[in-house]
Amino acid sequence: MGRTYFVEESIGQYLSDLSTKIKPYVTGLLIGQCSPQRDYVIRAVRTPPKEEQKEDSIIPSNLASLDEEWITTHASQVSRMLPGGLAVVGIFLIATPELSKDSQNALRRLIFSVEKSLTKRRLWKPAEDEVSDRAALQICSTTKKVVCRTYDVQDPRSSAKPADWKYQSALSASWLALGCTVNVNIHIPLLATSPNHDLEKNTKNGLNRWSKQIEESVFLISGQVKDDNADLLEGQKKLRGNTQSNTWFSDVKVLTQLSQSSSPRSTATVQVCSGSINLRGAVKCRAYLHNSKPKVKEAIQALKRDIINTLSDRCELLFEDLIINAGPHKKNFEREYHVLPQRLFVPVAGSSVMLCDYKFRDEGDAEIQERFVEMLDQSVQAEDIHIAEEINTGKCISDNVDDTQQKQVTKATLLLKLQQNMGVVIAAAVAVFASIFSFNYFSD
């Protein structure tokens, strides 16, 4: 028996509108949540047109010319805007009857291409019992006929399986939200044996080690350690005979375990380092689960992934921003400090779910609004942008830096040295921030 996708009713109208406006075809992403019991789709987002397509209104007339790289890039950008529990669960393709013959082959190709790209960015591994089916939704722009199939992305030879596509009203209004604040202090040494450091690669390696700590952490829900297979809502207060439709666990606590050793004695390793990267601060994390007998392990898994993803995504955004904005006349710094972008949340209309984005200090609301329209095809009012983390700029304090030499941290005045000759760090500097991440890079 195939899988069943329960779909927010408004998505049907959205897809119908697209079918009348864009010819001969349009592609897009399906956003939702997969679970062993049921699958949900709460958003459909069309692939944004390229600049040349905006200007000329030209769309290639056959599916062989589908731009996989563009669609895959869009999926990667959208995945950054999804809090824990939400994911890209499939691809849709609306095409004219003339193109229907090639639609399934195109969908299959896109599903595996998108999944490969998303998997490459992840710092966590899927659970053994995790759902690996992804939806391939084909819609005829003339007859409006809907055909839904699934492919197992863990099996490259997977063949299409039939699936049910069922619309349901107010599906997005019954989601549970969990939240926590996580303090992070990650120190990543740069070995002297590698004179030309790839800072992005070193940062990712350091985050990989840190992500394992998060995976092994203990999560307290309502102040208690609960059994993984327990009902998440067990013991929750009832309102008029029904469980509250939108429960916010504001007191979820994350306890990071100390590294364990197989031996009661441990040996320190001395390594000559030429620099270090420090990631310090606190982040607000969120995860969403549909209110259909969710298990504790599903909630914890969703939160873990949000914690890992939000820090990894910020570092990626910082490196992308530095590469784009770094000018030819960079000033060399022995110590460099960068404030990572702060997280913000935006509500989905008619839903208890909020999507997220990241904002650099020199960005305004207009840029955030433009990004939501482009990436998620959603208009956002400035008053609906909820900043999750306050900006509190600290000062850099060092053993060998006077107070008069301390500088306020601003993205505009501090650039990253991607390549340089490095020596051994003599004095370590400390940057103090509250409620926002800093990226510190030291070298001599």
C-alpha positions in Angstrom: 0.0 0.0 0.0 1.3 3.4 -1.0 1.8 6.5 1.2 -0.9 9.0 1.9 -0.2 12.8 1.8 -2.6 15.0 3.8 -2.4 18.4 2.1 -3.4 21.9 3.3 -6.5 22.7 1.3 -5.2 26.2 0.2 -2.4 24.4 -1.7 -4.9 23.1 -4.2 -5.9 26.7 -5.1 -2.3 27.7 -5.3 -1.4 24.9 -7.7 -4.6 25.7 -9.8 -3.6 29.3 -10.1 -0.1 28.4 -11.3 -1.5 26.1 -13.9 -3.4 28.9 -15.5 -0.6 31.5 -15.4 2.5 29.7 -16.5 2.9 27.6 -19.7 4.1 25.2 -20.8 5.3 24.0 -17.4 6.2 25.1 -13.9 8.1 23.2 -11.1 8.3 23.7 -7.4 8.8 22.3 -3.9 6.5 20.5 -1.5 7.2 21.4 2.1 5.9 19.4 5.0 6.6 16.6 7.4 7.0 12.8 7.0 6.4 10.4 9.8 6.0 6.6 9.9 2.2 7.0 10.4 1.2 10.0 8.2 2.7 12.5 5.8 1.7 16.2 5.7 2.2 18.9 3.1 1.6 22.5 4.4 3.3 24.6 1.6 3.9 24.4 -2.1 6.4 26.9 -3.5 7.1 27.4 -7.2 10.7 27.6 -8.5 11.5 31.3 -9.0 12.2 32.4 -12.6 15.7 33.4 -13.5 16.4 37.0 -14.3 16.5 36.4 -18.0 13.1 34.6 -17.8 11.7 37.6 -15.9 12.7 40.0 -18.6 11.8 37.9 -21.6 9.0 35.7 -20.2 10.7 32.8 -21.9 10.3 29.3 -20.6 12.0 26.4 -22.4 9.3 24.4 -24.3 10.5 20.9 -23.3 11.3 19.2 -20.1 14.7 18.0 -21.3 15.9 21.6 -20.8 14.8 21.8 -17.1 17.5 23.6 -15.2 18.3 21.0 -12.4 21.0 23.2 -10.9 18.6 26.2 -10.5 15.9 24.0 -9.0 18.4 22.3 -6.7 19.8 25.7 -5.5 16.3 26.9 -4.8 15.7 23.8 -2.7 18.9 24.4 -0.7 17.9 28.0 0.0 14.4 27.1 1.1 15.7 24.3 3.4 17.5 27.1 5.4 14.2 28.7 6.0 12.6 25.7 7.5 12.6 25.1 11.3 13.0 21.7 12.8 10.4 19.2 11.8 9.8 20.7 8.4 11.6 19.6 5.2 11.3 19.5 1.4 9.2 16.3 1.1 8.7 16.3 -2.7 8.6 18.1 -6.1 5.7 19.2 -8.1 5.5 19.6 -11.9 2.6 21.3 -13.7 2.8 20.7 -17.4 0.7 20.8 -20.6 -0.7 17.5 -21.9 2.0 17.5 -24.6 4.7 17.2 -22.0 2.9 14.7 -19.7 4.8 11.7 -21.3 8.1 13.0 -20.0 6.9 14.4 -16.7 7.6 11.4 -14.4 11.1 11.0 -15.7 11.8 14.7 -15.1 10.3 14.5 -11.6 12.4 11.4 -10.7 15.5 13.2 -11.9 14.7 16.3 -9.9 13.9 14.4 -6.7 17.2 12.6 -6.6 19.1 15.7 -7.6 17.5 17.8 -4.8 18.0 15.0 -2.2 21.6 14.6 -3.1 22.2 18.4 -2.6 20.4 18.6 0.7 22.1 15.5 2.1 25.5 16.9 1.2 24.8 20.0 3.5 23.6 18.0 6.5 25.7 17.5 9.6 23.3 14.8 10.9 22.5 11.3 9.7 18.9 10.0 9.1 17.5 7.6 11.6 17.3 4.0 10.7 13.5 4.1 10.7 13.2 7.4 8.9 10.9 7.8 6.0 12.9 8.1 2.8 10.1 8.3 0.3 9.7 11.6 -1.5 6.6 12.8 -3.4 6.5 13.4 -7.1 3.3 15.3 -7.9 2.3 15.7 -11.6 -0.5 18.0 -12.6 -2.0 18.5 -16.0 -2.5 22.2 -16.7 -5.5 21.5 -18.9 -7.4 18.7 -17.3 -6.2 19.5 -13.7 -5.6 15.8 -13.2 -3.4 15.0 -10.2 -1.0 12.0 -10.1 1.1 11.5 -7.0 3.9 8.9 -6.8 6.8 8.4 -4.5 10.4 7.4 -4.9 12.7 6.0 -2.2 15.7 8.4 -2.3 17.9 5.9 -0.4 17.6 3.5 -3.4 19.0 4.9 -6.6 17.2 2.2 -8.6 13.9 3.0 -6.9 10.8 2.8 -9.1 7.7 4.9 -8.7 5.0 3.8 -6.2 1.5 5.1 -6.2 0.5 7.5 -3.4 -2.7 9.2 -2.3 -3.0 13.0 -2.4 -5.8 14.2 0.0 -6.7 17.8 0.7 -7.7 18.7 4.2 -9.0 22.0 5.6 -7.2 23.8 8.5 -4.4 21.2 8.4 -1.8 23.9 9.2 -3.6 25.0 12.3 -3.0 22.0 14.5 0.8 21.9 14.9 2.7 21.6 18.1 5.7 24.0 18.7 8.7 23.3 20.8 11.4 25.8 21.6 14.8 26.1 23.4 17.8 28.4 23.7 21.2 26.8 23.3 24.4 28.3 24.4 27.4 27.4 22.3 31.1 27.8 22.7 33.0 25.9 20.0 36.8 26.1 19.7 38.3 24.9 16.5 42.1 24.8 16.3 43.9 25.3 13.0 46.9 23.0 12.8 50.2 24.5 11.8 50.9 21.7 9.4 48.4 23.2 7.0 49.8 26.7 6.2 47.0 27.7 3.8 43.9 27.0 5.8 40.5 26.4 4.2 38.6 28.1 7.0 35.2 27.0 5.7 36.3 23.4 5.6 37.8 23.6 9.1 34.7 25.2 10.4 32.5 22.5 9.0 34.8 19.8 10.5 34.5 21.5 13.9 30.8 21.7 13.6 30.7 18.0 12.7 32.3 17.2 16.0 30.0 19.5 17.9 26.9 18.1 16.2 27.8 14.7 17.7 27.6 16.3 21.1 24.2 17.6 20.3 23.1 14.2 19.1 24.2 12.8 22.5 22.6 15.5 24.6 19.8 15.0 27.0 16.6 16.9 26.4 14.3 17.9 29.3 10.7 18.4 28.2 8.6 20.3 30.9 11.6 19.6 33.2 11.5 15.9 32.7 13.4 13.2 30.8 10.8 11.3 29.0 10.8 7.9 27.3 11.5 8.1 23.6 8.3 6.2 22.7 6.1 8.1 25.1 3.3 10.3 23.8 4.6 13.8 23.6 1.3 15.2 24.9 0.9 12.8 27.8 0.1 14.6 30.9 -0.7 17.9 29.1 -3.6 20.0 30.5 -6.8 19.7 28.6 -8.9 22.6 27.5 -12.7 22.0 27.2 -12.1 18.3 26.9 -9.5 18.6 24.1 -5.8 18.8 24.1 -4.6 22.3 23.3 -4.1 22.5 19.5 -0.9 24.6 19.8 1.3 23.7 22.7 4.5 25.6 23.3 7.1 23.9 25.3 9.0 27.0 26.3 11.1 25.2 28.9 12.8 22.6 26.8 16.3 22.3 28.2 19.4 20.9 26.4 22.0 19.2 28.6 25.2 18.5 26.7 27.0 15.5 28.0 30.7 15.6 28.8 32.8 13.6 26.4 33.2 10.0 27.6 36.3 7.9 27.4 36.5 4.1 27.4 39.4 4.4 29.8 39.2 6.0 33.3 42.4 7.8 32.4 42.8 10.0 29.4 45.9 11.4 27.6 46.2 14.9 26.5 47.3 15.5 22.9 49.6 18.4 22.2 49.3 19.9 18.7 51.1 22.9 17.2 48.4 25.3 16.0 48.7 28.4 13.9 45.3 29.8 14.7 41.8 29.0 15.9 38.2 29.6 15.2 35.7 30.3 18.0 32.0 30.2 17.7 30.3 31.7 20.7 26.8 32.8 21.6 23.2 31.6 22.1 20.6 30.7 19.5 16.8 30.3 19.6 15.7 27.0 18.2 12.2 25.8 17.2 10.6 22.6 15.9 7.1 21.8 14.8 5.2 18.5 14.9 1.7 17.8 13.7 -0.8 17.1 16.5 -1.4 13.4 15.6 0.0 11.4 18.5 3.6 12.6 18.2 6.2 10.7 20.0 8.9 12.2 22.3 11.7 10.9 20.1 10.2 12.7 17.1 10.1 16.0 19.0 13.7 15.6 20.3 14.9 14.6 16.8 13.3 17.7 15.2 14.8 20.0 17.9 18.3 18.4 17.5 18.3 19.0 13.8 17.1 22.6 14.2 20.0 23.3 16.6 22.5 21.8 14.3 21.1 23.3 11.1 20.7 26.8 12.4 24.4 27.1 13.3 25.6 25.4 10.2 23.4 27.5 8.0 24.7 30.8 9.6 28.3 29.8 9.0 27.5 29.0 5.4 25.8 32.4 5.0 28.7 34.2 6.6 31.2 32.6 4.2 29.0 33.3 1.2 28.6 37.0 2.3 32.3 37.4 2.8 33.1 36.0 -0.6 30.6 38.3 -2.2 31.5 41.5 -0.4 35.2 41.1 0.2 36.9 43.8 -1.8 40.4 43.8 -3.5 41.9 46.1 -0.8 41.4 44.0 2.3 43.1 45.0 5.4 44.9 42.1 7.3 43.9 41.5 10.8 45.6 39.3 13.4 42.2 38.8 15.0 38.9 39.1 13.2 35.4 39.1 14.7 32.2 38.5 12.8 28.7 38.6 14.0 26.8 35.8 12.4 23.3 36.6 11.1 20.5 36.7 13.6 17.5 34.4 13.3 14.0 35.7 12.6 10.6 34.0 12.2 7.6 34.8 10.0 4.2 33.2 10.4 2.5 31.2 7.6 -0.9 32.6 6.9 -3.7 30.6 8.5 -1.1 28.4 10.3 0.4 28.0 13.7 3.7 27.2 12.0 6.4 29.9 11.4 9.2 29.8 8.8 12.6 31.4 9.5 15.3 33.4 7.8 18.6 35.0 8.8 19.4 38.7 8.8 22.8 40.4 8.7 23.1 43.7 10.6 23.1 45.8 7.5 20.0 44.3 6.1 16.6 45.9 6.4 13.0 44.6 6.5 12.6 45.3 2.7 15.4 42.8 1.9 13.8 40.1 4.1 10.4 40.7 2.5 11.9 40.5 -0.9 13.6 37.2 0.0 10.4 35.6 1.2 8.6 36.6 -2.0 11.4 35.2 -4.2 12.2 32.0 -2.2 8.8 31.1 -0.7 6.4 33.0 -3.0 4.9 34.6 0.2 4.3 38.3 0.9 5.4 39.3 4.4 4.4 42.5 6.3 7.2 44.2 8.2 5.2 43.9 11.5 5.1 40.1 11.0 8.9 39.7 11.1 9.7 38.4 14.6 13.4 38.8 15.5 14.3 35.7 17.7 17.6 37.0 19.0 18.5 40.5 20.2 21.7 42.1 19.0 24.1 43.1 21.8 27.4 44.2 20.5 30.3 43.4 22.8 33.9 44.4 22.7 37.0 42.4 21.9 39.2 41.7 25.0 42.7 40.3 24.6 45.8 39.8 26.7 47.8 42.0 24.4 45.2 44.5 23.3 44.7 47.8 25.2 41.2 49.2 25.9 41.8 51.9 23.4 42.4 49.3 20.7 39.2 47.5 21.4 36.8 47.8 18.5 33.1 47.4 18.2 32.2 44.4 16.1 30.6 45.4 12.8 30.2 43.3 9.7 31.2 46.2 7.5 34.7 46.8 9.0 35.9 43.2 9.6 36.8 40.9 6.8 38.0 37.4 6.8 41.5 36.4 5.7 41.0 33.3 3.5 44.7 32.9 2.8 47.7 34.1 4.6 51.0 33.1 6.3 50.3 32.0 9.8 52.4 31.5 12.9 51.7 30.2 16.4 49.1 32.0 18.5 50.6 33.6 21.5 47.6 35.2 23.2 44.0 34.2 22.9 41.3 36.9 22.6 37.8 36.6 23.9 34.7 38.2 22.4 31.8 38.7 24.7 28.3 38.7 23.2 24.8 38.2 24.5 22.0 36.4 22.6 23.8 36.3 19.2 26.5 34.3 17.7 30.0 35.6 17.0 32.5 34.0 14.6 36.1 34.8 15.8 39.2 34.0 13.9 42.7 34.3 15.5 46.1 33.9 14.0 49.6 35.4 14.2 
